[in-house]
């Protein structure tokens, strides 16, 4: 049996809290890269080394405080799995020249003359995220992407392209499992004569766009018979006909399990997608401007299969929630722009107490706001058998990879906008194991729900 400290997840969690940037003596913005402590941890075991060394690059990408020294790049690049390219040309050039055996690269908002060498020097890439500073994708980049047959994950963002350019990129991708098109514009129609490409291994398709031809979406679905996750986020007021997508999904994607949909303009089309898409869908994520009863009717039509539901909305109308018919539902998450739209925590308490959405099988419930709100912190004693944890990201952007982690903060924490009545309500929900309110998670330590 593997010791818990040998697990890569544990190593990465520890690595996240080891400082590698220290404030320099010059000014407020002067930070120095000093990863001595993190590199020392890499000597603990091979598992820690393989897990922590790639994290150096992730930290570099997220902080953007300074430049990783060349000797670090030269010495440890054979171990790197991830490189986050910043806007610093000198660091990028050195990493491209000296890093060997890379499998996972993220290139964000770089000029084409910087992207091409990275693609040329690492032909065995398995995961690639790319967004160019140029408005239209360059033909040379299309050609380079087309010959990367080893890709398992591909994300293309913030560019304009034709369908034929997209087809040229995807025509030789037998191993591709995840495809994300983020802020992509494709205005032309696919040719009628042939598909140009097939994606036999694709299991996840994420499309975020303000302007994309619907026939392109249909063609991508037709080429992906193994699809299990489909995310479609549209922010266009030109209208979207869901019936076409529904027909293709039911005909070509019978194994679809997760459906993530967003439409701020045409709620009826969104409801149609929820209600009529492939019959085995058990995980639904809905992003709407304003929720109404019709959406819940569409969701309840999935009662026989629905196990997880996430709802993100601008306005919080919790009284409209009624999921009593969804007896298989195990997880229910609500994300609102601002929890202040709900009102005082006693209102939340009453809605939770009514439990119109609840069922005996539910084990996870959360409600949180995207914007911070000012409130007086109230010190309360947690019910017996509960601890407090920070909430995970409940609504991650499509195609983005992120780590889920938990950290015990305190036995008697200060809890914003929470009162004893709300905690008593949690205690009465014997079948609930986790509850998240705003940024805080309350996790039941005991699993037998005993009150002894």
Backbone torsions as a table, in degrees:
resi	resn	phi	psi	omega
1	UNK	NA	133.1	-177.7
2	UNK	-73.3	133.1	176.5
3	UNK	-67.5	139.8	-178.1
4	UNK	-53.9	-34.4	-179.3
5	UNK	-70.9	-12.9	177.5
6	UNK	-87.1	-8.7	-178.4
7	UNK	-71.7	133.8	178.6
8	UNK	-57.6	-34.1	-179.5
9	UNK	-61.8	-39.0	179.0
10	UNK	-68.2	-42.2	179.4
11	UNK	-61.1	-43.7	179.9
12	UNK	-65.7	-40.6	178.8
13	UNK	-60.3	-45.5	177.8
14	UNK	-63.7	-42.9	-179.3
15	UNK	-60.5	-30.8	-179.3
16	UNK	-64.0	-26.8	-174.3
17	UNK	-104.0	8.4	174.7
18	UNK	-94.1	118.4	-177.1
19	UNK	-67.8	135.0	175.1
20	UNK	-121.4	-4.8	177.6
21	UNK	-119.9	128.7	-179.5
22	UNK	-124.7	141.0	-177.4
23	UNK	-66.6	129.8	179.6
24	UNK	-82.6	175.7	-175.0
25	UNK	-84.5	-10.2	-169.0
26	UNK	-78.5	-62.5	-177.3
27	UNK	-149.6	-178.1	-174.0
28	UNK	-62.3	-33.1	-175.1
29	UNK	-94.6	7.1	-177.5
30	UNK	-89.8	107.8	177.6
31	UNK	-120.6	141.9	-178.5
32	UNK	-112.5	137.6	178.6
33	UNK	-81.1	115.2	-176.8
34	UNK	-140.1	83.7	-172.7
35	UNK	-91.0	27.2	-174.0
36	UNK	-58.2	-45.3	-177.7
37	UNK	-64.9	-41.1	179.9
38	UNK	-67.1	-41.5	178.8
39	UNK	-66.3	-32.9	176.2
40	UNK	-64.2	-38.7	177.5
41	UNK	-64.6	-28.0	179.4
42	UNK	-65.5	-18.0	-179.3
43	UNK	-84.2	-5.9	-177.5
44	UNK	-62.3	-48.3	-178.7
45	UNK	-161.8	168.7	178.2
46	UNK	-64.5	-37.4	-179.8
47	UNK	-62.5	-43.2	179.1
48	UNK	-66.6	-39.2	-178.8
49	UNK	-63.5	-46.6	-178.3
50	UNK	-67.6	-27.4	-178.9
51	UNK	-85.8	-36.8	-171.8
52	UNK	-87.5	-35.0	-177.5
53	UNK	-59.0	-44.5	176.1
54	UNK	-61.2	-26.3	-177.0
55	UNK	-67.8	-22.3	175.7
56	UNK	-57.4	-41.9	-178.6
57	UNK	-72.2	-36.5	178.6
58	UNK	-63.3	-43.4	177.3
59	UNK	-61.1	-40.0	179.9
60	UNK	-61.9	-42.3	-178.4
61	UNK	-68.1	-39.1	-173.9
62	UNK	-76.9	-35.5	-175.8
63	UNK	-83.5	-40.3	-178.6
64	UNK	52.3	37.5	-178.4
65	UNK	-92.6	-25.3	-176.5
66	UNK	-166.8	-161.6	-173.8
67	UNK	-113.8	128.5	174.2
68	UNK	-67.6	127.5	-177.7
69	UNK	-58.9	148.0	-178.3
70	UNK	-61.5	-32.6	-178.5
71	UNK	-67.3	-31.4	175.8
72	UNK	-67.7	-44.8	178.6
73	UNK	-59.6	-46.0	-175.6
74	UNK	-67.4	-39.1	-174.1
75	UNK	-78.0	-36.9	-170.0
76	UNK	-113.0	-1.3	-176.4
77	UNK	-60.7	-30.5	176.8
78	UNK	-60.8	-20.9	-179.9
79	UNK	-91.3	-13.5	-174.5
80	UNK	-70.4	137.8	172.6
81	UNK	-108.0	-23.4	-175.8
82	UNK	-128.8	133.1	170.3
83	UNK	-125.3	122.1	174.4
84	UNK	-99.9	108.5	-176.8
85	UNK	-77.7	126.7	175.2
86	UNK	-92.5	-170.6	179.4
87	UNK	-85.3	4.3	-177.5
88	UNK	-84.5	108.5	-173.5
89	UNK	-61.7	-38.6	-175.0
90	UNK	-68.0	-39.1	178.3
91	UNK	-67.1	-42.1	-179.9
92	UNK	-60.5	-47.3	-178.6
93	UNK	-61.4	-42.8	-178.9
94	UNK	-66.6	-41.6	-179.5
95	UNK	-64.3	-41.9	178.9
96	UNK	-61.7	-39.3	-175.5
97	UNK	-74.2	-37.8	-169.1
98	UNK	-108.4	-23.0	-179.6
99	UNK	-72.5	133.3	-177.0
100	UNK	-122.0	149.7	172.6
101	UNK	67.4	28.2	-179.2
102	UNK	-70.0	143.2	178.4
103	UNK	-119.5	-18.1	-172.9
104	UNK	-138.2	116.5	-177.6
105	UNK	-130.7	138.4	172.7
106	UNK	-121.3	122.7	-179.2
107	UNK	-121.2	112.2	-172.6
108	UNK	-113.4	120.4	171.3
109	UNK	51.3	50.9	176.5
110	UNK	-107.4	156.4	174.6
111	UNK	-71.0	154.9	-175.0
112	UNK	-59.7	-33.9	-178.2
113	UNK	-69.2	-12.5	175.1
114	UNK	-95.7	-27.6	-177.9
115	UNK	-75.4	-41.9	-174.1
116	UNK	-58.1	-45.7	179.0
117	UNK	-60.9	-35.5	179.3
118	UNK	-63.6	-40.1	179.0
119	UNK	-70.9	-35.9	-178.5
120	UNK	-69.3	-37.8	-172.9
121	UNK	-86.1	-8.9	-178.2
122	UNK	-132.5	72.9	-174.7
123	UNK	-74.5	-10.4	-177.3
124	UNK	-103.1	25.8	-179.7
125	UNK	-58.5	142.0	174.9
126	UNK	-107.0	-27.9	-179.4
127	UNK	-136.4	129.7	-177.3
128	UNK	-141.4	128.5	172.4
129	UNK	-120.6	123.3	-170.9
130	UNK	-138.0	132.8	171.0
131	UNK	-144.2	131.3	-173.8
132	UNK	-100.9	156.3	174.1
133	UNK	-75.9	-22.5	179.0
134	UNK	-76.6	149.3	-175.8
135	UNK	-72.9	-34.9	-178.7
136	UNK	-114.0	137.9	-177.4
137	UNK	-64.8	137.6	-177.2
138	UNK	-78.6	144.0	-178.2
139	UNK	-62.7	-34.0	178.6
140	UNK	-65.7	-37.9	177.4
141	UNK	-68.3	-39.2	176.2
142	UNK	-57.2	-44.8	-179.6
143	UNK	-63.8	-44.9	-178.7
144	UNK	-64.0	-42.6	179.7
145	UNK	-65.1	-33.6	-178.1
146	UNK	-65.3	-27.9	-177.0
147	UNK	-95.1	1.2	177.3
148	UNK	-83.5	81.3	-174.5
149	UNK	-78.2	-12.4	-176.6
150	UNK	-87.8	-2.9	-174.8
151	UNK	-62.5	133.9	174.0
152	UNK	-106.1	-32.9	177.6
153	UNK	-129.2	135.3	178.8
154	UNK	-140.9	127.1	175.0
155	UNK	-126.3	124.2	177.2
156	UNK	-117.9	128.1	-174.7
157	UNK	-133.5	153.2	168.5
158	UNK	55.0	59.0	178.1
159	UNK	-155.4	168.2	176.1
160	UNK	-114.1	134.8	178.9
161	UNK	-149.7	166.4	174.6
162	UNK	-95.2	165.7	177.8
163	UNK	-63.6	-37.7	-179.9
164	UNK	-64.1	-34.8	176.1
165	UNK	-67.2	-41.2	176.3
166	UNK	-62.2	-42.6	179.1
167	UNK	-62.5	-39.1	179.1
168	UNK	-64.3	-32.9	178.3
169	UNK	-72.1	-37.1	-171.0
170	UNK	-96.6	-6.4	-170.5
171	UNK	-69.6	-17.7	-179.1
172	UNK	-126.1	59.6	-176.8
173	UNK	-130.5	66.8	-177.8
174	UNK	-68.4	-22.2	-176.9
175	UNK	-100.4	-4.2	-173.8
176	UNK	-63.5	124.8	-179.2
177	UNK	-110.2	-29.8	-178.0
178	UNK	-131.1	126.4	177.6
179	UNK	-126.0	125.5	178.8
180	UNK	-124.1	124.6	174.6
181	UNK	-113.0	104.4	-171.0
182	UNK	-109.0	117.4	-179.2
183	UNK	56.6	47.0	-179.1
184	UNK	-99.6	140.8	173.0
185	UNK	-114.3	120.9	175.6
186	UNK	-133.3	107.3	-171.6
187	UNK	-101.2	-21.0	-176.9
188	UNK	-83.6	162.8	-178.8
189	UNK	-92.5	146.9	176.2
190	UNK	-66.1	151.4	176.6
191	UNK	-66.6	152.9	-176.7
192	UNK	-82.4	-21.5	-168.0
193	UNK	-78.7	-37.3	-176.9
194	UNK	-154.1	165.2	-175.7
195	UNK	-81.5	-23.9	-179.0
196	UNK	77.7	-27.9	-177.8
197	UNK	-158.2	159.3	173.5
198	UNK	-132.1	146.9	-179.7
199	UNK	-125.0	75.3	-172.2
200	UNK	-67.1	-24.1	-176.5
201	UNK	-100.7	-3.0	-174.4
202	UNK	-67.7	123.5	178.9
203	UNK	-115.2	-14.4	-178.8
204	UNK	-138.8	126.1	178.7
205	UNK	-126.6	120.7	179.9
206	UNK	-119.3	124.1	179.4
207	UNK	-126.2	119.6	174.0
208	UNK	-122.8	115.6	-172.3
209	UNK	-155.7	151.6	171.0
210	UNK	-101.3	-14.5	-176.3
211	UNK	-155.7	97.6	177.8
212	UNK	-145.1	134.2	-179.3
213	UNK	-63.9	131.9	-177.2
214	UNK	-64.4	-30.4	177.8
215	UNK	-64.6	-29.2	176.1
216	UNK	-65.5	-42.8	177.4
217	UNK	-60.8	-45.0	179.9
218	UNK	-60.9	-41.3	-178.2
219	UNK	-65.4	-40.4	177.7
220	UNK	-63.0	-39.2	177.9
221	UNK	-66.9	-39.3	-180.0
222	UNK	-64.3	-30.1	-177.5
223	UNK	-87.0	2.2	-172.9
224	UNK	-126.7	72.0	-175.8
225	UNK	-67.3	-21.3	-178.0
226	UNK	-92.8	9.7	-173.3
227	UNK	-59.5	132.6	177.3
228	UNK	-119.2	-24.3	179.8
229	UNK	-128.6	127.7	178.8
230	UNK	-130.6	118.4	178.5
231	UNK	-116.5	123.4	-178.4
232	UNK	-129.9	106.6	-179.4
233	UNK	-113.5	109.3	-177.6
234	UNK	-117.2	133.7	178.4
235	UNK	-123.9	35.4	-178.1
236	UNK	-104.9	141.2	176.9
237	UNK	-93.4	11.5	-179.8
238	UNK	-82.4	-11.7	177.1
239	UNK	100.2	143.6	179.4
240	UNK	-134.8	127.8	179.9
241	UNK	-93.6	104.3	-176.0
242	UNK	-71.6	-23.2	-175.0
243	UNK	-59.0	-38.1	179.1
244	UNK	-63.4	-44.7	178.2
245	UNK	-63.8	-41.2	-179.6
246	UNK	-60.7	-45.1	179.8
247	UNK	-60.6	-44.2	-179.2
248	UNK	-67.0	-42.8	-179.7
249	UNK	-60.9	-44.4	-178.2
250	UNK	-70.0	-30.5	-176.8
251	UNK	-84.7	-37.8	-170.4
252	UNK	-113.5	-16.2	-173.5
253	UNK	-127.4	64.3	-176.0
254	UNK	-69.3	-16.8	-177.1
255	UNK	-94.0	8.2	-178.1
256	UNK	-60.8	127.8	-178.7
257	UNK	-116.2	-31.4	-176.2
258	UNK	-120.8	130.0	-179.6
259	UNK	-126.8	120.8	178.3
260	UNK	-119.9	118.3	-173.9
261	UNK	-132.2	143.9	176.9
262	UNK	-139.9	131.2	173.6
263	UNK	-158.6	113.7	-177.2
264	UNK	-88.7	-3.5	-173.6
265	UNK	-116.8	-33.1	-171.7
266	UNK	-127.6	84.2	-176.6
267	UNK	-66.1	-33.8	-179.8
268	UNK	-62.5	-39.4	179.0
269	UNK	-68.2	-38.8	177.2
270	UNK	-62.7	-43.7	178.8
271	UNK	-61.4	-37.6	178.9
272	UNK	-64.3	-40.4	177.4
273	UNK	-61.1	-44.2	-179.1
274	UNK	-62.9	-43.1	-171.9
275	UNK	-79.1	-36.5	-166.9
276	UNK	-109.8	-5.7	-179.2
277	UNK	-65.6	-176.6	-171.7
278	UNK	-45.8	143.8	-168.6
279	UNK	-71.1	-16.1	-174.7
280	UNK	-96.6	8.6	-177.1
281	UNK	-60.7	126.4	179.8
282	UNK	-126.1	-2.4	179.1
283	UNK	-132.6	114.9	-177.4
284	UNK	-122.3	133.4	175.0
285	UNK	-125.2	122.7	-174.2
286	UNK	-120.3	129.4	177.5
287	UNK	-121.6	110.2	-175.2
288	UNK	-134.2	162.0	177.2
289	UNK	-76.3	-42.2	-177.8
290	UNK	-147.4	125.7	-176.2
291	UNK	-87.2	142.0	175.0
292	UNK	-136.8	178.7	-174.1
293	UNK	-63.8	-33.2	-176.6
294	UNK	-61.6	-35.5	178.8
295	UNK	-66.2	-39.5	178.4
296	UNK	-69.5	-30.4	174.1
297	UNK	-63.3	-42.3	178.2
298	UNK	-63.9	-40.1	179.2
299	UNK	-65.5	-41.7	-179.3
300	UNK	-65.4	-21.7	175.6
301	UNK	-66.2	-14.3	177.2
302	UNK	-96.3	16.5	-172.3
303	UNK	-57.0	-30.9	-176.2
304	UNK	-72.4	-22.1	-175.8
305	UNK	-123.6	-20.8	-170.4
306	UNK	-66.9	124.7	178.9
307	UNK	-118.3	-23.6	-178.4
308	UNK	-141.6	134.9	-178.6
309	UNK	-136.6	128.6	174.3
310	UNK	-124.2	129.3	-179.3
311	UNK	-124.5	123.7	175.2
312	UNK	-115.7	128.3	-175.5
313	UNK	-148.7	156.6	178.8
314	UNK	-76.1	-43.8	179.2
315	UNK	-108.6	138.7	-176.7
316	UNK	-100.0	108.5	176.8
317	UNK	-116.4	74.1	-172.6
318	UNK	-67.9	-23.8	-179.6
319	UNK	-66.4	-19.4	179.9
320	UNK	-78.5	-10.0	-175.4
321	UNK	-75.0	124.8	174.4
322	UNK	-148.6	102.6	-178.5
323	UNK	-121.8	27.3	-176.8
324	UNK	-61.7	-24.7	179.9
325	UNK	-80.2	-13.9	-177.8
326	UNK	-87.5	76.0	-172.4
327	UNK	-73.0	-14.9	178.6
328	UNK	-92.2	-4.1	-175.8
329	UNK	-65.4	125.9	-179.5
330	UNK	-111.0	-28.7	-179.6
331	UNK	-130.3	135.2	177.9
332	UNK	-138.9	119.4	-178.0
333	UNK	-124.6	135.8	177.8
334	UNK	-121.1	129.5	176.4
335	UNK	-124.9	122.8	179.1
336	UNK	-119.8	156.8	-179.2
337	UNK	-60.1	-35.5	-179.7
338	UNK	-155.2	123.0	179.9
339	UNK	-63.1	-17.7	178.6
340	UNK	-63.5	-22.3	178.6
341	UNK	-68.3	-18.0	178.7
342	UNK	-83.0	-33.1	-177.7
343	UNK	109.0	-161.7	-177.3
344	UNK	-66.0	155.0	-176.8
345	UNK	-61.5	-22.2	177.6
346	UNK	-65.6	-30.5	176.4
347	UNK	-67.1	-41.9	174.9
348	UNK	-60.1	-43.8	-179.3
349	UNK	-56.6	-45.8	-177.3
350	UNK	-64.2	-41.2	-179.6
351	UNK	-65.9	-41.4	177.2
352	UNK	-66.4	-35.9	-178.8
353	UNK	-66.4	-36.5	178.0
354	UNK	-65.5	-33.4	175.2
355	UNK	52.8	42.4	178.4
356	UNK	-68.2	-18.4	-178.3
357	UNK	-95.5	-8.5	-167.4
358	UNK	-83.5	164.0	173.6
359	UNK	-156.5	162.5	-173.1
360	UNK	-63.1	-19.6	-176.3
361	UNK	-91.6	-8.4	-174.8
362	UNK	-71.2	133.0	-179.7
363	UNK	-120.1	-18.2	-177.3
364	UNK	-134.0	130.4	174.6
365	UNK	-139.6	141.6	177.7
366	UNK	-148.3	150.9	172.6
367	UNK	-144.1	129.0	-177.1
368	UNK	-152.0	160.8	178.3
369	UNK	-110.7	146.9	178.7
370	UNK	-78.1	-29.4	179.8
371	UNK	-102.3	144.0	178.8
372	UNK	-75.2	147.3	177.7
373	UNK	-128.9	143.5	-179.1
374	UNK	-83.7	133.7	177.0
375	UNK	-157.3	160.8	179.1
376	UNK	-79.2	127.2	178.6
377	UNK	-73.5	133.4	-179.2
378	UNK	-115.8	125.6	179.8
379	UNK	-84.9	122.8	-179.2
380	UNK	-132.9	160.3	175.2
381	UNK	-92.9	127.8	179.2
382	UNK	-68.8	147.6	176.1
383	UNK	-59.4	153.6	179.9
384	UNK	-58.0	129.9	178.3
385	UNK	93.4	10.7	179.7
386	UNK	-121.7	148.4	169.4
387	UNK	-128.8	166.9	-178.0
388	UNK	-109.6	134.3	-179.1
389	UNK	-133.3	153.1	173.7
390	UNK	-71.4	145.6	-178.4
391	UNK	-73.1	144.7	173.3
392	UNK	-77.6	167.0	171.7
393	UNK	-67.0	118.0	-176.5
394	UNK	-94.3	-17.6	-177.0
395	UNK	-138.0	71.5	-179.8
396	UNK	-73.0	145.3	178.3
397	UNK	-59.4	149.2	-178.3
398	UNK	-62.2	137.6	176.9
399	UNK	81.0	-6.4	-178.0
400	UNK	-90.0	135.4	178.5
401	UNK	-92.9	137.7	178.1
402	UNK	-148.5	157.9	-179.5
403	UNK	-97.4	137.3	175.0
404	UNK	-100.2	132.3	-178.8
405	UNK	-149.9	162.2	179.4
406	UNK	-135.7	149.8	-179.2
407	UNK	-145.7	125.9	177.4
408	UNK	-71.1	126.7	-176.4
409	UNK	-98.2	-50.7	-174.3
410	UNK	-167.2	154.3	175.0
411	UNK	-80.9	-29.6	-179.3
412	UNK	-128.8	71.4	-173.0
413	UNK	-81.8	166.0	168.1
414	UNK	-84.7	123.4	-173.1
415	UNK	-114.0	110.4	179.8
416	UNK	-65.9	139.2	169.9
417	UNK	53.6	43.8	-179.4
418	UNK	-140.4	140.6	-179.8
419	UNK	-126.1	171.3	-175.9
420	UNK	-63.2	-32.8	-179.6
421	UNK	-62.4	-38.4	178.9
422	UNK	-65.3	-41.9	179.0
423	UNK	-66.0	-36.9	175.6
424	UNK	-62.5	-36.2	177.2
425	UNK	-62.2	-43.2	177.4
426	UNK	-58.6	-41.9	-176.4
427	UNK	-63.6	-31.5	179.7
428	UNK	-73.6	-22.2	179.4
429	UNK	-83.5	79.6	-173.2
430	UNK	-63.4	-24.7	-175.8
431	UNK	-90.0	-9.7	179.2
432	UNK	-82.8	130.8	180.0
433	UNK	-102.5	-28.0	179.2
434	UNK	-137.3	137.0	174.7
435	UNK	-134.4	133.0	177.9
436	UNK	-119.3	126.2	173.8
437	UNK	-123.4	120.9	-173.8
438	UNK	56.7	-122.2	-175.3
439	UNK	-97.0	7.4	-172.2
440	UNK	-115.7	141.3	-179.9
441	UNK	-114.7	134.7	177.2
442	UNK	-112.5	112.9	-172.5
443	UNK	-114.1	126.9	179.2
444	UNK	-73.7	126.5	-179.4
445	UNK	-78.2	-34.2	-178.1
446	UNK	-90.2	144.4	-177.2
447	UNK	-106.7	-14.5	-179.4
448	UNK	-91.3	-1.5	176.9
449	UNK	57.9	27.3	-178.8
450	UNK	-78.0	145.0	177.4
451	UNK	-105.9	11.5	-178.5
452	UNK	-72.6	NA	NA
